[in-house]
Amino acid sequence: MMEIEPPQVEDTPHQQAVINVQNAARVQEMQAAISNRTQELHILPELVPNVLGIWNMQRMKYGRVYHHQQSTKD
């Protein structure tokens, strides 16, 4: 995950999440490779790590996922 979301990625000037599409495609490829290999080894799907979840946790660690605050206007 460090290779996909390195800590030196520049911060965005606004409070929106930014996703690099190439990184997202790599995450999908990694998940497919892991899933295929675990099927070959007859490992239960419940035991297969969720790469997308791990990626998002790593992004949160480095502040790349922002929670949008909704402002209410009276």
PyMOL CGO cylinders between C-alpha atoms (Angstrom):
from pymol import cmd
from pymol.cgo import CYLINDER

trace = [
    CYLINDER, 0.00, 0.00, 0.00, 2.90, 2.36, 0.63, 0.3, 1, 1, 1, 1, 1, 1,
    CYLINDER, 2.90, 2.36, 0.63, 3.83, 2.02, -3.03, 0.3, 1, 1, 1, 1, 1, 1,
    CYLINDER, 3.83, 2.02, -3.03, 0.32, 3.02, -4.08, 0.3, 1, 1, 1, 1, 1, 1,
    CYLINDER, 0.32, 3.02, -4.08, -0.21, 5.82, -1.55, 0.3, 1, 1, 1, 1, 1, 1,
    CYLINDER, -0.21, 5.82, -1.55, 3.21, 7.18, -0.61, 0.3, 1, 1, 1, 1, 1, 1,
    CYLINDER, 3.21, 7.18, -0.61, 3.34, 9.77, 2.20, 0.3, 1, 1, 1, 1, 1, 1,
    CYLINDER, 3.34, 9.77, 2.20, 5.02, 12.37, -0.03, 0.3, 1, 1, 1, 1, 1, 1,
    CYLINDER, 5.02, 12.37, -0.03, 2.00, 12.85, -2.31, 0.3, 1, 1, 1, 1, 1, 1,
    CYLINDER, 2.00, 12.85, -2.31, 1.15, 16.53, -2.48, 0.3, 1, 1, 1, 1, 1, 1,
    CYLINDER, 1.15, 16.53, -2.48, -1.83, 17.73, -0.49, 0.3, 1, 1, 1, 1, 1, 1,
    CYLINDER, -1.83, 17.73, -0.49, -4.74, 19.24, -2.34, 0.3, 1, 1, 1, 1, 1, 1,
    CYLINDER, -4.74, 19.24, -2.34, -5.55, 22.91, -1.75, 0.3, 1, 1, 1, 1, 1, 1,
    CYLINDER, -5.55, 22.91, -1.75, -9.21, 22.11, -1.16, 0.3, 1, 1, 1, 1, 1, 1,
    CYLINDER, -9.21, 22.11, -1.16, -11.02, 19.76, 1.18, 0.3, 1, 1, 1, 1, 1, 1,
    CYLINDER, -11.02, 19.76, 1.18, -12.00, 17.13, -1.36, 0.3, 1, 1, 1, 1, 1, 1,
    CYLINDER, -12.00, 17.13, -1.36, -10.79, 13.59, -1.73, 0.3, 1, 1, 1, 1, 1, 1,
    CYLINDER, -10.79, 13.59, -1.73, -8.58, 13.05, -4.76, 0.3, 1, 1, 1, 1, 1, 1,
    CYLINDER, -8.58, 13.05, -4.76, -8.24, 9.61, -6.29, 0.3, 1, 1, 1, 1, 1, 1,
    CYLINDER, -8.24, 9.61, -6.29, -5.53, 8.76, -8.77, 0.3, 1, 1, 1, 1, 1, 1,
    CYLINDER, -5.53, 8.76, -8.77, -7.28, 6.55, -11.33, 0.3, 1, 1, 1, 1, 1, 1,
    CYLINDER, -7.28, 6.55, -11.33, -4.09, 4.63, -12.09, 0.3, 1, 1, 1, 1, 1, 1,
    CYLINDER, -4.09, 4.63, -12.09, -3.69, 3.79, -8.41, 0.3, 1, 1, 1, 1, 1, 1,
    CYLINDER, -3.69, 3.79, -8.41, -7.32, 2.68, -8.23, 0.3, 1, 1, 1, 1, 1, 1,
    CYLINDER, -7.32, 2.68, -8.23, -6.81, 0.42, -11.25, 0.3, 1, 1, 1, 1, 1, 1,
    CYLINDER, -6.81, 0.42, -11.25, -3.74, -1.11, -9.59, 0.3, 1, 1, 1, 1, 1, 1,
    CYLINDER, -3.74, -1.11, -9.59, -5.76, -1.79, -6.45, 0.3, 1, 1, 1, 1, 1, 1,
    CYLINDER, -5.76, -1.79, -6.45, -8.40, -3.60, -8.53, 0.3, 1, 1, 1, 1, 1, 1,
    CYLINDER, -8.40, -3.60, -8.53, -5.68, -5.65, -10.26, 0.3, 1, 1, 1, 1, 1, 1,
    CYLINDER, -5.68, -5.65, -10.26, -4.16, -6.55, -6.90, 0.3, 1, 1, 1, 1, 1, 1,
    CYLINDER, -4.16, -6.55, -6.90, -7.54, -7.64, -5.53, 0.3, 1, 1, 1, 1, 1, 1,
    CYLINDER, -7.54, -7.64, -5.53, -8.19, -9.79, -8.62, 0.3, 1, 1, 1, 1, 1, 1,
    CYLINDER, -8.19, -9.79, -8.62, -4.76, -11.44, -8.35, 0.3, 1, 1, 1, 1, 1, 1,
    CYLINDER, -4.76, -11.44, -8.35, -5.25, -12.15, -4.64, 0.3, 1, 1, 1, 1, 1, 1,
    CYLINDER, -5.25, -12.15, -4.64, -8.74, -13.53, -5.22, 0.3, 1, 1, 1, 1, 1, 1,
    CYLINDER, -8.74, -13.53, -5.22, -7.59, -15.79, -8.07, 0.3, 1, 1, 1, 1, 1, 1,
    CYLINDER, -7.59, -15.79, -8.07, -4.68, -17.14, -6.06, 0.3, 1, 1, 1, 1, 1, 1,
    CYLINDER, -4.68, -17.14, -6.06, -6.80, -17.82, -2.99, 0.3, 1, 1, 1, 1, 1, 1,
    CYLINDER, -6.80, -17.82, -2.99, -9.32, -19.71, -5.13, 0.3, 1, 1, 1, 1, 1, 1,
    CYLINDER, -9.32, -19.71, -5.13, -6.49, -21.88, -6.46, 0.3, 1, 1, 1, 1, 1, 1,
    CYLINDER, -6.49, -21.88, -6.46, -5.45, -22.59, -2.87, 0.3, 1, 1, 1, 1, 1, 1,
    CYLINDER, -5.45, -22.59, -2.87, -9.06, -23.27, -1.79, 0.3, 1, 1, 1, 1, 1, 1,
    CYLINDER, -9.06, -23.27, -1.79, -9.06, -20.50, 0.79, 0.3, 1, 1, 1, 1, 1, 1,
    CYLINDER, -9.06, -20.50, 0.79, -12.44, -19.27, 2.00, 0.3, 1, 1, 1, 1, 1, 1,
    CYLINDER, -12.44, -19.27, 2.00, -13.42, -15.91, 0.44, 0.3, 1, 1, 1, 1, 1, 1,
    CYLINDER, -13.42, -15.91, 0.44, -14.10, -14.55, 3.94, 0.3, 1, 1, 1, 1, 1, 1,
    CYLINDER, -14.10, -14.55, 3.94, -10.39, -14.88, 4.72, 0.3, 1, 1, 1, 1, 1, 1,
    CYLINDER, -10.39, -14.88, 4.72, -9.25, -12.92, 1.66, 0.3, 1, 1, 1, 1, 1, 1,
    CYLINDER, -9.25, -12.92, 1.66, -8.01, -9.43, 2.53, 0.3, 1, 1, 1, 1, 1, 1,
    CYLINDER, -8.01, -9.43, 2.53, -9.96, -6.52, 1.11, 0.3, 1, 1, 1, 1, 1, 1,
    CYLINDER, -9.96, -6.52, 1.11, -7.29, -4.51, -0.68, 0.3, 1, 1, 1, 1, 1, 1,
    CYLINDER, -7.29, -4.51, -0.68, -9.66, -1.61, -1.34, 0.3, 1, 1, 1, 1, 1, 1,
    CYLINDER, -9.66, -1.61, -1.34, -10.40, -1.33, 2.38, 0.3, 1, 1, 1, 1, 1, 1,
    CYLINDER, -10.40, -1.33, 2.38, -6.71, -1.41, 3.24, 0.3, 1, 1, 1, 1, 1, 1,
    CYLINDER, -6.71, -1.41, 3.24, -6.00, 1.22, 0.57, 0.3, 1, 1, 1, 1, 1, 1,
    CYLINDER, -6.00, 1.22, 0.57, -8.66, 3.53, 1.97, 0.3, 1, 1, 1, 1, 1, 1,
    CYLINDER, -8.66, 3.53, 1.97, -7.34, 3.09, 5.51, 0.3, 1, 1, 1, 1, 1, 1,
    CYLINDER, -7.34, 3.09, 5.51, -3.88, 4.03, 4.25, 0.3, 1, 1, 1, 1, 1, 1,
    CYLINDER, -3.88, 4.03, 4.25, -5.32, 7.09, 2.48, 0.3, 1, 1, 1, 1, 1, 1,
    CYLINDER, -5.32, 7.09, 2.48, -7.06, 8.12, 5.71, 0.3, 1, 1, 1, 1, 1, 1,
    CYLINDER, -7.06, 8.12, 5.71, -3.79, 7.74, 7.60, 0.3, 1, 1, 1, 1, 1, 1,
    CYLINDER, -3.79, 7.74, 7.60, -2.16, 10.28, 5.30, 0.3, 1, 1, 1, 1, 1, 1,
    CYLINDER, -2.16, 10.28, 5.30, -5.15, 12.60, 5.27, 0.3, 1, 1, 1, 1, 1, 1,
    CYLINDER, -5.15, 12.60, 5.27, -6.20, 11.90, 1.70, 0.3, 1, 1, 1, 1, 1, 1,
    CYLINDER, -6.20, 11.90, 1.70, -9.81, 11.17, 2.60, 0.3, 1, 1, 1, 1, 1, 1,
    CYLINDER, -9.81, 11.17, 2.60, -11.77, 14.11, 3.89, 0.3, 1, 1, 1, 1, 1, 1,
    CYLINDER, -11.77, 14.11, 3.89, -15.17, 14.15, 5.49, 0.3, 1, 1, 1, 1, 1, 1,
    CYLINDER, -15.17, 14.15, 5.49, -17.27, 16.87, 3.94, 0.3, 1, 1, 1, 1, 1, 1,
    CYLINDER, -17.27, 16.87, 3.94, -19.10, 19.08, 6.39, 0.3, 1, 1, 1, 1, 1, 1,
    CYLINDER, -19.10, 19.08, 6.39, -22.48, 20.21, 5.20, 0.3, 1, 1, 1, 1, 1, 1,
    CYLINDER, -22.48, 20.21, 5.20, -23.36, 23.74, 6.14, 0.3, 1, 1, 1, 1, 1, 1,
    CYLINDER, -23.36, 23.74, 6.14, -26.96, 24.60, 6.78, 0.3, 1, 1, 1, 1, 1, 1,
    CYLINDER, -26.96, 24.60, 6.78, -28.24, 27.98, 5.74, 0.3, 1, 1, 1, 1, 1, 1,
    CYLINDER, -28.24, 27.98, 5.74, -31.19, 29.47, 7.59, 0.3, 1, 1, 1, 1, 1, 1,
]
cmd.load_cgo(trace, "trace")
